[in-house]
Amino acid sequence: HRADRTLESASVTALADPSFALLAERGRQAVLESTLAKKLRWLLVHDGEMPVYAVTTEQVSASSTDAVTEPETAQDDMARYQLQPGSGETVRIVRVPATATLREANQTMREAGVKAAYVQADQARGLDGIYGLITAESLASFRR
């Protein structure tokens, strides 16, 4: 199959969606609002060490009342948010190295039971060197 050969030879960086921002699971409301104002497609939500899931900015905007908590104490005048898996349409993600082919990314996602992966420079770890997000949907579209 021609599509299978294309998956074998194409790099994940060619399909990685660069329209994303990294955002902590918890933080100041002002940070969430300024991030959403950038009109990016995805938020890669991290736990302080690595991205753990993705959510579309559209979904966070639509469900912002569910995803945002009020100040925790009367002395805390800085409103804070806490995103949780389930706030909007969250997608669990796994890491795929930038040198992987689309076939390898597809296999990694299937083995992990997820529908998306973040593409990261091979030597990078943590929150550095992330190129973007690749989804099972974008892979399926690429095959067509």
TADASUL-V204975 format. One record per helix or strand. SS is the DSSP state (H for helix, E for strand). FROM is the first residue (numbers start at 0). LEN is the number of residues. If there is no record, write none. Layout:
SS_FROM_LEN ; SS_FROM_LEN
This chain:
H_1_8 ; E_10_1 ; H_11_3 ; E_16_1 ; E_19_5 ; E_25_3 ; H_28_8 ; E_41_5 ; E_50_6 ; H_56_6 ; H_63_4 ; E_67_2 ; E_79_3 ; E_89_8 ; E_100_1 ; H_101_11 ; E_115_5 ; E_129_6 ; H_135_8
